[in-house]
Structures are given as C-alpha cells and as structure tokens.
C-alpha cells in the first residue's frame, strides 16, 4: 500500500509544480516572450517611434512594469500594451471574469451609469487655492483621456466637445463659436461642465470647461490671470483639436499672439530618443496638425497645449504662484524654469 500512496503524492506534487509555472489562464507569462523575442521588440519599438534600446530600458527586467515604462516613454499604458501585443488592464480583467471567477472585483470598480469611477483621474484633481496634493492634473500632464480619429480630410480630429466660448484676440470680449458677443473677459470666470468655478492651478483646460459671466470681486490678481489664460487657450485648443481642417495660417497666427509675444513655444525639436523628449513649437504643431500623415498625433497636440498654457500662466502670475506650480507639478518639474522666461510679460 505504501508504494501506490507514494506514487500518488509524487504525481500530485508534479501537477502543483506545473500549475505554478503557468499563469491564471493556463499560458506561460507573456512578459518572458516579449523579452526573448527580438522581432517582437523591434516591431513594438517601430510602432511607438522609439529605439529598441529605449524600449528595453523602459521595460526593465521581467516582469516589466508597463505603467512605469509608459510614463518614461511619454505614452499611454494602453498604447504600450497594444504595441507589445499584450491585453490592456481592462481586457485582461474582462478575460479573467469569464466564468464568474472575478465578477465581484470587476463590478466593484465599474462606475455607475451616469457617474464617475471613484478611482478615476477626476478624483485626484486639485481643488484648493493653495498647494494641492501631487497627482495627475495638478499642474502638468496626467492620465491620457484624449483620442482622435483620422477624418476623410486626413486630419486628426479629437473626439469630444469643443469649448463654446473664448477670448477674441486683441480685445477683452468673449464670443461664442457662432461669433456672438457674450460678455467681457473681466466679468467672467472659467467653470467646468457642472458650472463649478475652476480653482487657479496648473491643471490644463479640460473638455467641458467654458467661460461663464461672473463677478471677479474678491479674486487675487493671480486668480484673475488664471481665468484669462483659460479664455486665451480655449480657442487655441478648438483650433488644433476640432477645427484644424478649416483654420487658416493667418487665423492661427492671430490665435497664438499671446504666446508669440512672450516667445512661448518658438521652436520645434523632434530628434529625441523617445516621443517624450520631443516637442512642437507654435508653427510646428500647426503644420503637424494640418498634415498628420495619417497618424494619431493627439499626444503631440496635447503636450503643446498643456505646456503652452502652463508657460503663459508662468508669465502672467506672481513668483509666489510660480512656486506653487513647481510644488504641485506631478512629475516634480519647475514649469516656469522650463519656460526659460527672461522677463515676465503680464496681461
């Protein structure tokens, strides 16, 4: 009897060892395949526009931290996973919930209809006049929430809704998208889609933000400057994100006058080892948006918009507010130093 029992125990141990060598869906870890397949890495690097060495360095040793790698490369995690041929976090979760083994977790994190995910980026946005906690949206680039589609015209048109208001260059007048005068910029504030007045911070404009008529009594000069920056940036965002097919060069030059007179985004640099190291100037981003060559350029456009708006804010606010922008930057940068301001030019 002892020999059959011993044989059964050995067989059971072998089954356990085989099970431990595979992942939950019964396949070998795909992270090892990615590191051992040079052609796969080359293909992924080509799709992402980086060198194989840069991609390998970002991924690190197996198992790779794709979230950290995406941040180093200046791309979204889903974009990196797609290039590597790996399922995104959402797809992997959905695959594992088939059969009901993970339904409880999936349902717990799924936002209610019409509401927001309690763990989404909106939860971490700054909401105070002083230094807000660091995190996505607190004065620099946060989680990528944008996308564009290539229209029949060949332009990369963003999904979402344009801003309905904006400052007319050279005036203090706010107009809607139909060209109707609404009110003075000095009697208005920027608010979100819920009508809540935005708190002055380094957070870039978002979809749903617009100008509303409201008194600026009691506001500091920095707060007033912040709302005017938003008024300046709304039409620039619309031009690059939604109206690029019809915007002319003279119209673009007029829209970016507040940037050009302060030498904000004068130059373009596209020879960096990764997309994160590249940047587009005023003319460079306009030329790119006019002729994206069939590519999704939303990362390049958003980087220009976020950085130019932040640099303009550095110019027109106090040194104390500039320090807040540095203290709350999610990546620890000093945006006002990055702006290379020689002399501040206020509004």
C-alpha positions as a Markdown table, in Angstrom:
| # | Residue | x | y | z |
|---|---|---|---|---|
| 1 | Unk | 0.0 | 0.0 | 0.0 |
| 2 | Unk | 2.8 | 2.4 | 0.8 |
| 3 | Unk | 4.2 | 2.4 | -2.8 |
| 4 | Unk | 0.9 | 3.4 | -4.5 |
| 5 | Unk | 0.3 | 6.2 | -2.0 |
| 6 | Unk | 3.9 | 7.5 | -2.5 |
| 7 | Unk | 3.3 | 7.4 | -6.3 |
| 8 | Unk | 0.1 | 9.4 | -5.9 |
| 9 | Unk | 1.9 | 12.0 | -3.7 |
| 10 | Unk | 4.7 | 12.4 | -6.3 |
| 11 | Unk | 2.1 | 12.8 | -9.1 |
| 12 | Unk | 0.2 | 15.4 | -7.1 |
| 13 | Unk | 3.4 | 17.4 | -6.5 |
| 14 | Unk | 4.2 | 17.4 | -10.2 |
| 15 | Unk | 0.7 | 18.7 | -11.0 |
| 16 | Unk | 1.2 | 21.6 | -8.5 |
| 17 | Unk | 4.5 | 22.5 | -9.9 |
| 18 | Unk | 3.2 | 22.6 | -13.5 |
| 19 | Unk | 0.3 | 24.8 | -12.3 |
| 20 | Unk | 2.6 | 27.2 | -10.6 |
| 21 | Unk | 4.7 | 27.5 | -13.8 |
| 22 | Unk | 1.7 | 28.8 | -15.8 |
| 23 | Unk | -0.4 | 31.9 | -15.3 |
| 24 | Unk | -4.1 | 32.0 | -14.4 |
| 25 | Unk | -5.3 | 31.5 | -18.0 |
| 26 | Unk | -3.1 | 28.5 | -18.4 |
| 27 | Unk | -0.4 | 30.1 | -20.6 |
| 28 | Unk | 3.2 | 30.9 | -20.0 |
| 29 | Unk | 3.8 | 34.5 | -18.9 |
| 30 | Unk | 3.9 | 36.7 | -22.0 |
| 31 | Unk | 6.4 | 39.1 | -20.4 |
| 32 | Unk | 9.1 | 36.4 | -20.9 |
| 33 | Unk | 8.1 | 36.0 | -24.5 |
| 34 | Unk | 8.4 | 39.8 | -25.0 |
| 35 | Unk | 11.9 | 39.9 | -23.7 |
| 36 | Unk | 13.0 | 36.8 | -25.6 |
| 37 | Unk | 11.5 | 37.8 | -28.9 |
| 38 | Unk | 13.8 | 40.4 | -30.6 |
| 39 | Unk | 11.5 | 40.7 | -33.6 |
| 40 | Unk | 8.6 | 41.4 | -31.3 |
| 41 | Unk | 10.5 | 44.1 | -29.5 |
| 42 | Unk | 11.6 | 45.6 | -32.8 |
| 43 | Unk | 8.1 | 45.7 | -34.1 |
| 44 | Unk | 6.8 | 47.3 | -30.9 |
| 45 | Unk | 9.6 | 49.9 | -30.9 |
| 46 | Unk | 8.8 | 50.8 | -34.5 |
| 47 | Unk | 5.1 | 51.3 | -33.7 |
| 48 | Unk | 6.0 | 53.5 | -30.8 |
| 49 | Unk | 8.6 | 55.5 | -32.7 |
| 50 | Unk | 11.4 | 54.7 | -30.2 |
| 51 | Unk | 14.6 | 52.7 | -30.4 |
| 52 | Unk | 14.7 | 49.0 | -29.2 |
| 53 | Unk | 17.2 | 50.1 | -26.6 |
| 54 | Unk | 14.9 | 52.8 | -25.2 |
| 55 | Unk | 12.0 | 50.4 | -25.1 |
| 56 | Unk | 14.0 | 47.7 | -23.4 |
| 57 | Unk | 15.4 | 50.1 | -20.8 |
| 58 | Unk | 12.0 | 51.5 | -20.1 |
| 59 | Unk | 10.5 | 48.0 | -19.6 |
| 60 | Unk | 13.3 | 46.8 | -17.3 |
| 61 | Unk | 13.8 | 43.2 | -16.3 |
| 62 | Unk | 10.9 | 40.7 | -16.5 |
| 63 | Unk | 8.2 | 41.1 | -15.4 |
| 64 | Unk | 8.1 | 44.6 | -16.9 |
| 65 | Unk | 6.2 | 47.5 | -15.2 |
| 66 | Unk | 4.3 | 48.7 | -18.2 |
| 67 | Unk | 2.8 | 51.6 | -16.2 |
| 68 | Unk | 6.2 | 53.0 | -15.3 |
| 69 | Unk | 7.5 | 52.2 | -18.8 |
| 70 | Unk | 4.7 | 54.1 | -20.5 |
| 71 | Unk | 5.4 | 57.1 | -18.2 |
| 72 | Unk | 9.1 | 57.0 | -19.1 |
| 73 | Unk | 8.3 | 56.9 | -22.8 |
| 74 | Unk | 5.7 | 59.6 | -22.7 |
| 75 | Unk | 2.8 | 57.4 | -24.0 |
| 76 | Unk | -0.3 | 55.8 | -22.5 |
| 77 | Unk | -0.1 | 52.3 | -20.9 |
| 78 | Unk | -2.8 | 51.0 | -23.3 |
| 79 | Unk | -0.7 | 52.2 | -26.3 |
| 80 | Unk | 2.3 | 50.4 | -24.9 |
| 81 | Unk | 0.4 | 47.2 | -24.2 |
| 82 | Unk | -1.1 | 47.3 | -27.7 |
| 83 | Unk | 2.3 | 47.6 | -29.3 |
| 84 | Unk | 3.7 | 44.8 | -27.2 |
| 85 | Unk | 0.7 | 42.6 | -28.2 |
| 86 | Unk | -0.4 | 42.3 | -24.6 |
| 87 | Unk | -4.0 | 42.8 | -23.4 |
| 88 | Unk | -4.8 | 46.1 | -21.7 |
| 89 | Unk | -5.7 | 46.0 | -18.0 |
| 90 | Unk | -9.4 | 46.3 | -18.9 |
| 91 | Unk | -9.2 | 43.5 | -21.5 |
| 92 | Unk | -7.2 | 41.2 | -19.2 |
| 93 | Unk | -9.8 | 41.8 | -16.4 |
| 94 | Unk | -12.6 | 41.0 | -18.8 |
| 95 | Unk | -10.9 | 37.8 | -19.9 |
| 96 | Unk | -10.4 | 36.6 | -16.4 |
| 97 | Unk | -14.0 | 37.4 | -15.4 |
| 98 | Unk | -15.4 | 35.0 | -17.9 |
| 99 | Unk | -16.9 | 32.1 | -15.9 |
| 100 | Unk | -17.6 | 34.3 | -12.9 |
| 101 | Unk | -14.3 | 34.0 | -11.0 |
| 102 | Unk | -13.6 | 37.8 | -10.8 |
| 103 | Unk | -17.1 | 39.3 | -11.3 |
| 104 | Unk | -17.1 | 40.7 | -7.8 |
| 105 | Unk | -13.9 | 42.7 | -8.4 |
| 106 | Unk | -15.0 | 43.9 | -11.8 |
| 107 | Unk | -18.4 | 45.1 | -10.7 |
| 108 | Unk | -16.9 | 46.8 | -7.7 |
| 109 | Unk | -14.7 | 49.1 | -9.8 |
| 110 | Unk | -17.2 | 49.7 | -12.6 |
| 111 | Unk | -18.7 | 53.2 | -12.4 |
| 112 | Unk | -22.4 | 53.5 | -12.1 |
| 113 | Unk | -24.3 | 54.7 | -15.2 |
| 114 | Unk | -24.1 | 58.5 | -15.5 |
| 115 | Unk | -21.5 | 58.7 | -12.7 |
| 116 | Unk | -17.7 | 58.6 | -12.4 |
| 117 | Unk | -15.4 | 55.9 | -11.4 |
| 118 | Unk | -14.3 | 56.6 | -7.8 |
| 119 | Unk | -10.7 | 55.8 | -8.8 |
| 120 | Unk | -10.7 | 57.9 | -12.0 |
| 121 | Unk | -8.5 | 60.9 | -12.7 |
| 122 | Unk | -11.2 | 63.4 | -11.8 |
| 123 | Unk | -10.9 | 62.2 | -8.1 |
| 124 | Unk | -7.4 | 63.5 | -8.0 |
| 125 | Unk | -7.8 | 67.0 | -9.5 |
| 126 | Unk | -6.7 | 69.9 | -7.3 |
| 127 | Unk | -9.5 | 71.8 | -5.6 |
| 128 | Unk | -7.8 | 74.4 | -3.4 |
| 129 | Unk | -6.2 | 77.8 | -3.8 |
| 130 | Unk | -3.0 | 76.7 | -2.0 |
| 131 | Unk | -0.7 | 73.9 | -2.9 |
| 132 | Unk | -2.9 | 70.9 | -3.8 |
| 133 | Unk | -1.6 | 67.4 | -3.4 |
| 134 | Unk | 0.6 | 66.0 | -6.1 |
| 135 | Unk | -1.0 | 63.7 | -8.7 |
| 136 | Unk | -2.4 | 63.7 | -12.2 |
| 137 | Unk | -3.9 | 67.0 | -13.2 |
| 138 | Unk | -2.1 | 69.0 | -10.5 |
| 139 | Unk | 0.0 | 71.2 | -12.9 |
| 140 | Unk | 1.1 | 69.0 | -15.7 |
| 141 | Unk | 0.3 | 66.0 | -17.8 |
| 142 | Unk | -1.8 | 63.4 | -16.1 |
| 143 | Unk | -3.6 | 60.3 | -17.3 |
| 144 | Unk | -4.3 | 60.4 | -21.0 |
| 145 | Unk | -8.0 | 60.9 | -21.6 |
| 146 | Unk | -7.9 | 62.1 | -25.2 |
| 147 | Unk | -8.2 | 60.4 | -28.6 |
| 148 | Unk | -8.6 | 61.5 | -32.2 |
| 149 | Unk | -9.8 | 59.9 | -35.4 |
| 150 | Unk | -8.5 | 60.4 | -38.9 |
| 151 | Unk | -11.2 | 62.2 | -40.8 |
| 152 | Unk | -11.8 | 61.9 | -44.5 |
| 153 | Unk | -9.9 | 65.1 | -44.9 |
| 154 | Unk | -6.8 | 63.4 | -43.4 |
| 155 | Unk | -6.8 | 65.5 | -40.2 |
| 156 | Unk | -6.7 | 64.1 | -36.7 |
| 157 | Unk | -10.0 | 65.3 | -35.2 |
| 158 | Unk | -10.4 | 64.8 | -31.5 |
| 159 | Unk | -13.4 | 63.0 | -30.0 |
| 160 | Unk | -15.3 | 65.1 | -27.5 |
| 161 | Unk | -16.9 | 68.5 | -27.4 |
| 162 | Unk | -15.2 | 71.9 | -28.3 |
| 163 | Unk | -15.3 | 74.8 | -25.9 |
| 164 | Unk | -18.2 | 77.1 | -26.7 |
| 165 | Unk | -16.5 | 80.3 | -25.5 |
| 166 | Unk | -13.2 | 82.1 | -25.9 |
| 167 | Unk | -11.4 | 85.4 | -25.8 |
| 168 | Unk | -11.2 | 87.3 | -29.1 |
| 169 | Unk | -7.5 | 88.3 | -29.6 |
| 170 | Unk | -6.7 | 91.9 | -29.1 |
| 171 | Unk | -9.9 | 92.6 | -27.2 |
| 172 | Unk | -11.5 | 92.0 | -23.7 |
| 173 | Unk | -14.5 | 90.4 | -25.4 |
| 174 | Unk | -15.7 | 86.8 | -25.0 |
| 175 | Unk | -17.5 | 85.3 | -28.0 |
| 176 | Unk | -19.3 | 82.0 | -28.6 |
| 177 | Unk | -18.4 | 79.7 | -31.5 |
| 178 | Unk | -21.0 | 81.3 | -33.7 |
| 179 | Unk | -19.3 | 84.7 | -33.4 |
| 180 | Unk | -21.8 | 86.2 | -30.9 |
| 181 | Unk | -20.5 | 88.6 | -28.3 |
| 182 | Unk | -21.3 | 87.3 | -24.8 |
| 183 | Unk | -19.6 | 89.4 | -22.1 |
| 184 | Unk | -16.3 | 91.0 | -21.0 |
| 185 | Unk | -13.5 | 88.7 | -20.0 |
| 186 | Unk | -13.1 | 90.9 | -16.9 |
| 187 | Unk | -16.6 | 89.9 | -15.9 |
| 188 | Unk | -16.2 | 86.2 | -16.4 |
| 189 | Unk | -14.6 | 83.1 | -15.0 |
| 190 | Unk | -13.8 | 79.6 | -16.3 |
| 191 | Unk | -16.0 | 76.8 | -15.0 |
| 192 | Unk | -16.4 | 73.1 | -15.6 |
| 193 | Unk | -19.3 | 71.3 | -17.1 |
| 194 | Unk | -21.2 | 71.4 | -13.8 |
| 195 | Unk | -20.9 | 75.1 | -13.5 |
| 196 | Unk | -18.3 | 75.0 | -10.8 |
| 197 | Unk | -15.7 | 77.8 | -11.0 |
| 198 | Unk | -12.2 | 76.4 | -11.6 |
| 199 | Unk | -9.7 | 77.0 | -8.9 |
| 200 | Unk | -6.5 | 78.6 | -10.0 |
| 201 | Unk | -3.8 | 75.9 | -10.5 |
| 202 | Unk | -1.5 | 74.4 | -13.1 |
| 203 | Unk | -4.2 | 72.0 | -14.3 |
| 204 | Unk | -4.7 | 72.4 | -18.0 |
| 205 | Unk | -8.1 | 73.1 | -19.6 |
| 206 | Unk | -10.4 | 70.1 | -20.0 |
| 207 | Unk | -13.4 | 69.1 | -22.1 |
| 208 | Unk | -16.5 | 70.8 | -20.7 |
| 209 | Unk | -14.6 | 73.8 | -19.4 |
| 210 | Unk | -16.1 | 77.1 | -20.6 |
| 211 | Unk | -16.4 | 80.8 | -19.6 |
| 212 | Unk | -19.4 | 82.0 | -17.7 |
| 213 | Unk | -20.4 | 85.5 | -16.8 |
| 214 | Unk | -19.5 | 86.2 | -13.1 |
| 215 | Unk | -18.0 | 88.9 | -11.0 |
| 216 | Unk | -14.3 | 88.7 | -10.2 |
| 217 | Unk | -14.7 | 90.8 | -7.0 |
| 218 | Unk | -12.5 | 89.4 | -4.2 |
| 219 | Unk | -10.2 | 87.5 | -6.5 |
| 220 | Unk | -6.4 | 87.9 | -6.4 |
| 221 | Unk | -4.5 | 89.1 | -9.4 |
| 222 | Unk | -3.2 | 85.6 | -9.9 |
| 223 | Unk | -6.7 | 84.1 | -9.9 |
| 224 | Unk | -7.9 | 86.7 | -12.5 |
| 225 | Unk | -4.8 | 85.9 | -14.6 |
| 226 | Unk | -5.6 | 82.2 | -14.4 |
| 227 | Unk | -9.2 | 82.7 | -15.8 |
| 228 | Unk | -7.9 | 84.9 | -18.6 |
| 229 | Unk | -5.3 | 82.3 | -19.5 |
| 230 | Unk | -8.2 | 79.8 | -19.9 |
| 231 | Unk | -10.0 | 82.3 | -22.1 |
| 232 | Unk | -7.0 | 82.6 | -24.3 |
| 233 | Unk | -6.4 | 78.8 | -24.5 |
| 234 | Unk | -9.9 | 77.7 | -25.3 |
| 235 | Unk | -9.9 | 79.0 | -28.9 |
| 236 | Unk | -6.3 | 77.6 | -29.4 |
| 237 | Unk | -7.5 | 74.2 | -28.2 |
| 238 | Unk | -10.5 | 74.3 | -30.5 |
| 239 | Unk | -8.3 | 75.2 | -33.5 |
| 240 | Unk | -5.9 | 72.2 | -33.0 |
| 241 | Unk | -8.4 | 69.6 | -31.7 |
| 242 | Unk | -11.6 | 70.2 | -33.6 |
| 243 | Unk | -11.3 | 72.9 | -36.3 |
| 244 | Unk | -7.9 | 72.3 | -37.9 |
| 245 | Unk | -9.4 | 71.4 | -41.3 |
| 246 | Unk | -10.7 | 74.9 | -41.8 |
| 247 | Unk | -8.3 | 77.1 | -39.7 |
| 248 | Unk | -6.0 | 79.2 | -42.0 |
| 249 | Unk | -2.4 | 80.3 | -41.3 |
| 250 | Unk | -3.5 | 84.0 | -40.6 |
| 251 | Unk | -6.2 | 82.8 | -38.2 |
| 252 | Unk | -3.7 | 80.6 | -36.4 |
| 253 | Unk | -1.2 | 83.4 | -36.1 |
| 254 | Unk | -3.9 | 85.6 | -34.6 |
| 255 | Unk | -4.9 | 83.0 | -32.1 |
| 256 | Unk | -1.4 | 82.5 | -30.7 |
| 257 | Unk | -0.4 | 86.1 | -30.4 |
| 258 | Unk | -0.4 | 85.9 | -26.6 |
| 259 | Unk | 2.1 | 83.1 | -26.9 |
| 260 | Unk | 4.3 | 84.6 | -29.7 |
| 261 | Unk | 4.7 | 88.0 | -27.9 |
| 262 | Unk | 6.1 | 86.1 | -24.9 |
| 263 | Unk | 8.3 | 83.8 | -27.1 |
| 264 | Unk | 6.3 | 80.7 | -25.8 |
| 265 | Unk | 6.9 | 77.6 | -27.9 |
| 266 | Unk | 9.1 | 79.3 | -30.5 |
| 267 | Unk | 10.9 | 76.1 | -31.6 |
| 268 | Unk | 10.3 | 72.5 | -32.5 |
| 269 | Unk | 12.5 | 69.6 | -31.6 |
| 270 | Unk | 11.8 | 66.1 | -32.9 |
| 271 | Unk | 15.2 | 64.3 | -32.7 |
| 272 | Unk | 14.7 | 63.0 | -29.1 |
| 273 | Unk | 15.3 | 59.2 | -28.4 |
| 274 | Unk | 11.7 | 58.9 | -27.3 |
| 275 | Unk | 8.4 | 60.8 | -28.1 |
| 276 | Unk | 8.6 | 62.2 | -24.5 |
| 277 | Unk | 11.8 | 64.1 | -25.4 |
| 278 | Unk | 10.2 | 65.8 | -28.5 |
| 279 | Unk | 8.2 | 69.0 | -28.6 |
| 280 | Unk | 6.5 | 71.1 | -31.1 |
| 281 | Unk | 6.5 | 74.9 | -31.4 |
| 282 | Unk | 3.7 | 77.1 | -32.5 |
| 283 | Unk | 4.3 | 76.7 | -36.2 |
| 284 | Unk | 5.5 | 73.1 | -35.9 |
| 285 | Unk | 2.4 | 71.9 | -34.2 |
| 286 | Unk | 0.1 | 73.7 | -36.7 |
| 287 | Unk | 2.0 | 72.2 | -39.6 |
| 288 | Unk | 1.8 | 68.7 | -38.0 |
| 289 | Unk | -2.0 | 69.1 | -37.3 |
| 290 | Unk | -2.5 | 70.3 | -40.9 |
| 291 | Unk | -0.7 | 67.3 | -42.3 |
| 292 | Unk | -0.5 | 64.4 | -39.7 |
| 293 | Unk | 0.3 | 61.9 | -42.5 |
| 294 | Unk | -2.5 | 59.5 | -41.3 |
| 295 | Unk | -1.0 | 59.3 | -37.8 |
| 296 | Unk | -2.7 | 59.7 | -34.4 |
| 297 | Unk | -1.0 | 62.9 | -33.2 |
| 298 | Unk | -3.1 | 63.6 | -30.1 |
| 299 | Unk | -0.1 | 63.1 | -27.7 |
| 300 | Unk | 1.9 | 65.8 | -29.6 |
| 301 | Unk | -1.0 | 68.2 | -29.7 |
| 302 | Unk | -1.9 | 67.8 | -26.1 |
| 303 | Unk | 1.7 | 68.3 | -25.0 |
| 304 | Unk | 1.8 | 71.5 | -26.9 |
| 305 | Unk | -1.5 | 72.7 | -25.4 |
| 306 | Unk | -0.7 | 71.8 | -21.8 |
| 307 | Unk | 2.8 | 73.2 | -21.8 |
| 308 | Unk | 2.0 | 76.4 | -23.7 |
| 309 | Unk | -0.9 | 77.1 | -21.3 |
| 310 | Unk | 1.3 | 76.5 | -18.3 |
| 311 | Unk | 4.1 | 78.7 | -19.6 |
| 312 | Unk | 1.6 | 81.5 | -20.3 |
| 313 | Unk | 0.4 | 81.1 | -16.7 |
| 314 | Unk | 4.0 | 81.5 | -15.5 |
| 315 | Unk | 4.4 | 84.8 | -17.4 |
| 316 | Unk | 1.2 | 86.4 | -16.0 |
| 317 | Unk | 1.2 | 85.3 | -12.4 |
| 318 | Unk | 3.3 | 86.2 | -9.4 |
| 319 | Unk | 6.6 | 84.5 | -8.3 |
| 320 | Unk | 4.6 | 83.0 | -5.3 |
| 321 | Unk | 2.1 | 81.4 | -7.7 |
| 322 | Unk | 5.0 | 80.2 | -9.9 |
| 323 | Unk | 6.4 | 78.4 | -6.8 |
| 324 | Unk | 3.0 | 76.7 | -6.3 |
| 325 | Unk | 3.1 | 75.5 | -9.9 |
| 326 | Unk | 6.5 | 73.9 | -9.1 |
| 327 | Unk | 5.5 | 72.4 | -5.8 |
| 328 | Unk | 2.4 | 70.8 | -7.3 |
| 329 | Unk | 3.8 | 69.5 | -10.6 |
| 330 | Unk | 3.0 | 65.8 | -10.8 |
| 331 | Unk | 6.5 | 65.0 | -12.2 |
| 332 | Unk | 8.4 | 67.3 | -9.9 |
| 333 | Unk | 9.3 | 69.8 | -12.7 |
| 334 | Unk | 9.6 | 73.5 | -12.4 |
| 335 | Unk | 7.5 | 74.6 | -15.4 |
| 336 | Unk | 8.4 | 78.2 | -15.1 |
| 337 | Unk | 12.0 | 77.4 | -15.3 |
| 338 | Unk | 11.3 | 75.1 | -18.3 |
| 339 | Unk | 9.6 | 78.1 | -19.9 |
| 340 | Unk | 13.0 | 79.9 | -19.9 |
| 341 | Unk | 11.4 | 83.2 | -19.1 |
| 342 | Unk | 13.9 | 86.2 | -19.3 |
| 343 | Unk | 11.4 | 88.9 | -18.5 |
| 344 | Unk | 7.8 | 88.3 | -17.4 |
| 345 | Unk | 5.2 | 89.9 | -19.7 |
| 346 | Unk | 1.8 | 90.2 | -17.8 |
| 347 | Unk | -1.5 | 90.7 | -19.5 |
